[in-house]
């Protein structure tokens, strides 16, 4: 005897539209989803493919959910998964037969646990490979050490980031490139290992230097 599918695929588009309308309006989830997704019709189409693949093994979805979520790891908290699942349970209970609702809710809980692990690993990786191992004190134009005004360099394997908190600093790279860069709070400067350089404050400013044992990712 042919086994009937656990749910009707035709129900997916309307289910997802109602559910994500609630997500977008939700105080906790809405800001993250609305910032991350620009093309909602396209996203809902992908989600229909995803749930079709998960529930009906159609194989239509070709993406990587863990990777897509890991990109936004810094914006996602464990509480968001609980809220997402609560809205998912509410919507599927309202719109699907009981057997289908329970089956898709169970799948969602398992997927949420998998994504929590992936995001946790991404967060740990980011923290491990983005944090400096040492930072200088905060300097202003009066307290900036003379050694930083003169040519100097970091040791082998040591990277630096010049963080300007206020004002403007000119960053002179003194190797073959002979670059002169303007640094502001929006534009930090990266120091390569053993690269000769110096800094030059332009008026009143505040800055510090962070030191890394790996190439840092410049981010706010």
C-alpha positions as CSV (number, residue, x, y, z in Angstrom):
1,X,0.0,0.0,0.0
2,X,1.3,3.5,-0.9
3,X,1.9,5.6,2.2
4,X,0.3,9.0,2.1
5,X,2.6,12.0,2.6
6,X,2.6,13.5,6.1
7,X,1.4,16.8,4.7
8,X,0.1,18.5,1.6
9,X,2.8,20.5,-0.1
10,X,0.2,23.0,-1.4
11,X,-0.2,24.2,2.2
12,X,3.4,25.4,2.5
13,X,3.3,28.8,0.7
14,X,0.3,30.1,2.7
15,X,1.7,28.7,5.9
16,X,5.1,30.3,5.4
17,X,3.6,33.6,4.4
18,X,1.4,33.8,7.5
19,X,4.2,32.6,9.8
20,X,6.9,35.0,8.5
21,X,4.4,37.9,8.6
22,X,4.2,37.2,12.3
23,X,8.0,36.9,12.5
24,X,8.6,40.2,10.8
25,X,6.2,42.0,13.2
26,X,7.6,40.3,16.3
27,X,9.5,42.7,18.6
28,X,12.4,40.2,19.2
29,X,12.7,38.5,15.8
30,X,11.6,41.2,13.4
31,X,14.6,43.5,13.6
32,X,17.0,40.6,12.8
33,X,15.0,39.1,10.0
34,X,14.1,42.4,8.4
35,X,17.8,43.5,8.4
36,X,19.0,40.2,7.0
37,X,16.5,39.6,4.2
38,X,16.0,42.0,1.4
39,X,13.9,39.8,-1.0
40,X,11.1,38.4,1.0
41,X,9.2,36.7,-2.0
42,X,12.4,35.0,-3.0
43,X,13.2,34.0,0.6
44,X,9.7,32.5,1.1
45,X,10.2,30.5,-2.2
46,X,13.5,29.1,-0.9
47,X,11.8,28.2,2.4
48,X,9.0,26.4,0.6
49,X,11.7,24.4,-1.2
50,X,13.4,23.7,2.2
51,X,10.3,22.4,3.9
52,X,9.3,20.4,0.9
53,X,12.7,18.8,1.0
54,X,12.6,18.2,4.8
55,X,9.0,16.9,5.0
56,X,8.5,15.3,1.6
57,X,12.1,14.5,0.6
58,X,11.7,16.2,-2.8
59,X,15.3,17.4,-2.8
60,X,14.4,20.8,-4.1
61,X,16.4,22.8,-1.6
62,X,20.2,23.0,-2.3
63,X,21.3,25.5,0.3
64,X,23.2,25.3,3.6
65,X,21.0,26.6,6.5
66,X,23.7,26.3,9.1
67,X,26.1,28.4,7.1
68,X,23.4,31.0,6.3
69,X,22.6,31.4,10.0
70,X,26.2,31.4,11.2
71,X,26.8,34.6,9.1
72,X,24.4,36.3,11.5
73,X,25.6,34.6,14.7
74,X,26.4,37.8,16.5
75,X,22.7,38.9,16.1
76,X,21.1,35.6,17.1
77,X,20.5,34.7,20.8
78,X,19.1,31.4,22.2
79,X,15.9,33.2,23.2
80,X,15.2,33.9,19.5
81,X,15.1,30.2,18.8
82,X,12.5,29.7,21.6
83,X,10.4,32.6,20.2
84,X,10.7,31.3,16.7
85,X,9.5,27.8,17.8
86,X,6.6,29.3,19.8
87,X,5.4,31.2,16.7
88,X,5.9,28.2,14.5
89,X,3.9,26.0,16.9
90,X,1.1,28.6,17.0
91,X,0.9,29.0,13.3
92,X,1.2,25.3,12.3
93,X,-1.5,24.4,15.0
94,X,-3.8,26.9,13.4
95,X,-3.2,26.1,9.8
96,X,-2.4,22.3,9.5
97,X,-4.1,19.1,10.5
98,X,-2.9,17.9,13.8
99,X,-0.7,15.1,12.5
100,X,1.0,17.3,10.0
101,X,1.4,20.1,12.6
102,X,3.1,17.8,15.1
103,X,5.4,16.3,12.5
104,X,6.6,19.7,11.2
105,X,6.9,21.0,14.7
106,X,9.1,18.1,15.7
107,X,11.3,18.7,12.6
108,X,11.6,22.4,13.5
109,X,12.8,21.6,17.0
110,X,15.5,19.3,15.7
111,X,16.6,21.8,13.1
112,X,16.7,24.6,15.8
113,X,19.0,22.5,18.0
114,X,21.3,21.9,15.0
115,X,21.4,25.6,14.2
116,X,22.0,26.5,17.9
117,X,25.1,24.3,17.8
118,X,26.3,25.7,14.5
119,X,25.8,29.3,15.7
120,X,27.5,28.5,19.0
121,X,30.6,27.2,17.2
122,X,30.6,30.3,14.9
123,X,30.4,32.6,17.8
124,X,33.3,30.8,19.6
125,X,35.4,30.9,16.4
126,X,34.7,34.6,16.0
127,X,35.6,35.4,19.6
128,X,38.7,33.3,19.4
129,X,40.0,34.8,16.2
130,X,38.8,38.4,16.5
131,X,39.9,39.4,20.0
132,X,43.2,41.1,20.5
133,X,45.6,39.6,23.0
134,X,46.7,43.0,24.2
135,X,45.7,46.7,23.8
136,X,47.5,49.9,24.6
137,X,45.9,52.5,26.9
138,X,43.8,55.1,25.2
139,X,46.1,57.9,24.0
140,X,45.2,61.5,23.1
141,X,47.4,64.1,21.3
142,X,49.2,64.9,24.5
143,X,49.8,61.4,25.9
144,X,50.7,59.7,22.6
145,X,54.2,58.2,23.1
146,X,57.0,59.7,21.0
147,X,57.9,56.1,19.9
148,X,54.7,55.9,18.0
149,X,55.4,59.2,16.2
150,X,58.7,57.8,14.9
151,X,59.3,54.8,12.6
152,X,58.8,51.5,14.4
153,X,57.4,48.1,13.7
154,X,55.8,45.1,15.3
155,X,57.5,41.8,15.8
156,X,57.3,38.7,13.5
157,X,53.8,37.2,13.7
158,X,52.3,40.3,15.4
159,X,49.5,42.2,13.7
160,X,48.1,45.5,14.9
161,X,45.0,47.6,14.5
162,X,45.0,51.3,15.1
163,X,41.6,52.2,16.5
164,X,40.7,55.9,16.4
165,X,37.9,56.7,18.8
166,X,37.8,60.5,18.2
167,X,39.3,62.9,15.7
168,X,41.7,62.0,12.9
169,X,45.1,60.3,12.7
170,X,47.4,60.0,9.7
171,X,48.9,56.5,9.4
172,X,52.2,56.4,7.5
173,X,53.3,53.0,6.1
174,X,57.0,53.3,5.5
175,X,57.8,50.2,3.4
176,X,58.1,50.1,-0.4
177,X,54.4,51.1,-0.7
178,X,55.0,54.5,1.1
179,X,51.3,54.8,1.9
180,X,49.7,57.7,3.9
181,X,46.2,56.8,5.2
182,X,43.7,58.9,7.1
183,X,42.2,57.0,10.0
184,X,38.9,57.9,11.8
185,X,36.5,56.0,14.0
186,X,35.0,54.5,10.8
187,X,38.3,53.7,9.2
188,X,40.8,51.8,11.4
189,X,44.3,51.0,10.2
190,X,45.8,47.5,10.0
191,X,49.5,47.0,10.8
192,X,51.2,44.0,9.2
193,X,54.0,42.1,11.1
194,X,57.4,43.8,10.9
195,X,55.9,46.6,8.7
196,X,57.6,49.9,9.4
197,X,55.1,52.7,10.2
198,X,54.4,55.7,12.3
199,X,51.3,57.7,13.3
200,X,50.6,61.4,13.1
201,X,47.7,63.0,15.1
202,X,45.8,65.6,13.3
203,X,44.5,68.0,15.9
204,X,42.7,66.6,18.9
205,X,42.2,62.9,18.8
206,X,41.9,59.7,20.9
207,X,43.3,56.3,19.7
208,X,44.6,53.0,20.9
209,X,46.4,50.1,19.3
210,X,45.3,46.5,19.5
211,X,47.7,43.6,19.0
212,X,46.8,40.2,17.5
213,X,48.6,36.9,16.8
214,X,46.6,36.4,13.6
215,X,45.4,38.7,10.8
216,X,42.5,40.6,12.4
217,X,39.1,41.2,10.8
218,X,38.4,44.9,10.8
219,X,34.8,45.4,12.1
220,X,32.8,47.8,14.1
